[in-house]
Amino acid sequence: MNKENSIKFSKINSYLVFDVFGEDWDETTYVKVSCGEDIESYLKCYELKQWTELFDDQHSWYSIESVEFKGFQMQCEDDEGNKFRAGNDLGGYGHATLNTTAIEARNAQKLESIRQILNT
């Protein structure tokens, strides 16, 4: 990939993804992790069914009946609004959103040269 066309992400977040089930509700929940120790700690809470430690105040934990681990997700974003999400959760393997205005502005001179060549 050309270095000039690469995106440098400034915000990168990783999550563990869980499906949480209560008596009359269910919800997909994302638990933010920052390192291997976080992942190990949260998966230990999942294994021991320690819902209060795992989900903090995200749910009224007294009504949680079951939880299913779905996988991991990464979310990346740069300062211009370009975004990328990838993970093995819920069948989603990758999704990108590009800020075309920023890309167009960054490549305006190249686009003008191409237009001039095409119009001659």
C-alpha positions as a printed NumPy array, in Angstrom:
array([[  0.   ,   0.   ,   0.   ],
       [  1.262,   3.467,  -0.81 ],
       [  2.296,   5.293,   2.314],
       [  0.536,   8.479,   1.132],
       [ -2.818,   6.67 ,   0.967],
       [ -2.581,   4.922,   4.328],
       [ -4.752,   5.87 ,   7.28 ],
       [ -3.149,   6.442,  10.671],
       [ -5.671,   5.676,  13.368],
       [ -5.459,   7.834,  16.479],
       [ -8.151,   6.075,  18.532],
       [ -8.061,   2.291,  18.835],
       [-10.379,   0.43 ,  21.207],
       [-10.839,  -3.288,  21.773],
       [-13.871,  -4.985,  23.294],
       [-15.105,  -8.347,  24.507],
       [-18.62 ,  -8.936,  23.16 ],
       [-21.305, -10.693,  25.201],
       [-24.984, -11.467,  24.677],
       [-26.702, -10.854,  28.019],
       [-30.108, -12.409,  28.743],
       [-32.617, -11.526,  31.446],
       [-36.152, -12.702,  32.128],
       [-37.806, -10.534,  29.477],
       [-34.862,  -8.924,  27.728],
       [-31.586,  -9.54 ,  25.943],
       [-28.828,  -7.2  ,  24.857],
       [-25.436,  -7.314,  23.183],
       [-22.888,  -5.766,  25.542],
       [-19.378,  -4.53 ,  24.803],
       [-16.78 ,  -4.59 ,  27.593],
       [-13.784,  -2.387,  26.805],
       [-10.379,  -4.009,  27.37 ],
       [ -6.925,  -2.51 ,  27.117],
       [ -4.509,  -5.381,  27.692],
       [ -4.159,  -9.13 ,  28.072],
       [ -4.648,  -8.881,  31.831],
       [ -8.04 ,  -7.206,  31.261],
       [ -9.104,  -9.98 ,  28.91 ],
       [ -7.982, -12.67 ,  31.348],
       [ -9.703, -10.955,  34.272],
       [-13.018, -10.412,  32.457],
       [-13.106, -13.935,  31.035],
       [-12.465, -15.278,  34.556],
       [-15.503, -13.26 ,  35.738],
       [-17.482, -14.753,  32.842],
       [-16.383, -18.279,  33.758],
       [-17.326, -17.759,  37.434],
       [-20.596, -15.963,  36.499],
       [-19.566, -12.836,  38.398],
       [-21.901, -10.54 ,  36.458],
       [-21.495,  -7.5  ,  38.737],
       [-17.728,  -7.426,  38.232],
       [-18.015,  -8.14 ,  34.518],
       [-20.651,  -5.572,  33.586],
       [-20.289,  -2.926,  36.331],
       [-23.432,  -0.809,  36.125],
       [-24.305,  -1.599,  32.495],
       [-27.248,  -3.805,  33.476],
       [-29.529,  -4.305,  36.396],
       [-27.342,  -7.315,  37.162],
       [-29.756,  -8.841,  39.643],
       [-31.961,  -9.898,  36.71 ],
       [-29.286, -11.46 ,  34.483],
       [-30.157, -15.091,  33.79 ],
       [-27.4  , -16.048,  31.363],
       [-24.521, -14.618,  29.377],
       [-22.938, -15.875,  26.175],
       [-19.439, -14.83 ,  25.056],
       [-19.58 , -13.83 ,  21.377],
       [-16.   , -12.776,  20.603],
       [-13.717,  -9.776,  20.173],
       [-14.11 ,  -6.482,  18.362],
       [-11.646,  -3.725,  17.403],
       [-12.793,  -0.196,  16.601],
       [-10.38 ,   2.299,  15.05 ],
       [-10.833,   5.959,  14.11 ],
       [ -8.593,   8.754,  12.877],
       [ -8.877,  12.518,  13.351],
       [-10.624,  12.955,   9.976],
       [-13.532,  10.623,  10.743],
       [-12.28 ,   7.515,   8.935],
       [-13.395,   4.446,  10.875],
       [-12.724,   0.723,  10.798],
       [-14.363,  -2.04 ,  12.824],
       [-13.355,  -5.676,  12.773],
       [-14.109,  -8.674,  14.906],
       [-15.394, -12.186,  15.045],
       [-18.548, -11.204,  16.941],
       [-21.979, -11.773,  15.435],
       [-20.504, -12.705,  12.072],
       [-19.05 ,  -9.247,  11.505],
       [-15.562,  -9.463,  10.072],
       [-14.857,  -5.933,   8.947],
       [-16.473,  -2.617,   8.193],
       [-14.931,   0.678,   7.097],
       [-16.316,   4.204,   6.87 ],
       [-14.231,   6.747,   4.991],
       [-14.535,  10.518,   5.203],
       [-14.607,  11.214,   1.463],
       [-14.456,  14.984,   1.981],
       [-11.116,  14.665,   3.781],
       [ -9.805,  12.208,   1.197],
       [-10.884,  14.513,  -1.628],
       [ -9.257,  17.544,   0.023],
       [ -6.019,  15.627,   0.589],
       [ -5.92 ,  14.552,  -3.074],
       [ -7.382,  17.712,  -4.687],
       [ -4.258,  18.506,  -6.698],
       [ -4.07 ,  14.946,  -8.074],
       [ -7.767,  15.011,  -9.002],
       [ -7.36 ,  18.344, -10.799],
       [ -4.415,  16.962, -12.797],
       [ -6.481,  13.916, -13.787],
       [ -9.389,  16.137, -14.874],
       [ -7.053,  18.273, -16.99 ],
       [ -5.635,  15.197, -18.7  ],
       [ -9.133,  13.829, -19.375],
       [-10.382,  17.141, -20.785],
       [ -7.527,  17.479, -23.329]])
